[in-house]
Amino acid sequence: MIKRNIFVKIKNDPVLLKIVKFFHENPSCIDSAENISKWIGEELKTVRKKLDYLVKKKVINKDKTYLAEAYSYTQDKELM
């Protein structure tokens, strides 16, 4: 039921939908919030907030290094 709720929320939120669609179309992409915001044409602040939500729900992975944060698509086959 929880996964279904995630999909309903994504479907009803245009920015979440753009982010998930971007990663679905580019499943091997690892990129910064800044670049993702450019690719999908949304404001950086909004994209960061939505990415954080998707990370909490395990739809998107977040990797931190000393210099940067990068996001990638989940490898969970149930969510893909």
Buried (B, 14 or more C-beta within 10 A) or exposed (E): EEEEEBEEBBEEBEBBBBBBEBBEEBEEBEBBBEBBBEBBEBEBEEBBEBBBBBBEBEBBBBEEEEEEBBBBBBEEEEBE
